[in-house]
């Protein structure tokens, strides 16, 4: 069973989002025929920015 993300700290969530974003960007760079990952990447960047902003306010 996977670990619940409810108990993750903001820093851990941000680190996980950054890792997923980096993986998506790397995947997009190496695809023979690029898929449209731009929407997923933009959504992750927005989510990461929200966590970054929330962490600064705390």
Secondary structure, DSSP 4 states (H G I P E B T S, - for coil): -PPPGGG--HHHHHHHHHHHHHHHHHHHHH-SS----HHHHHHHHHHHHHHHHHHHH-
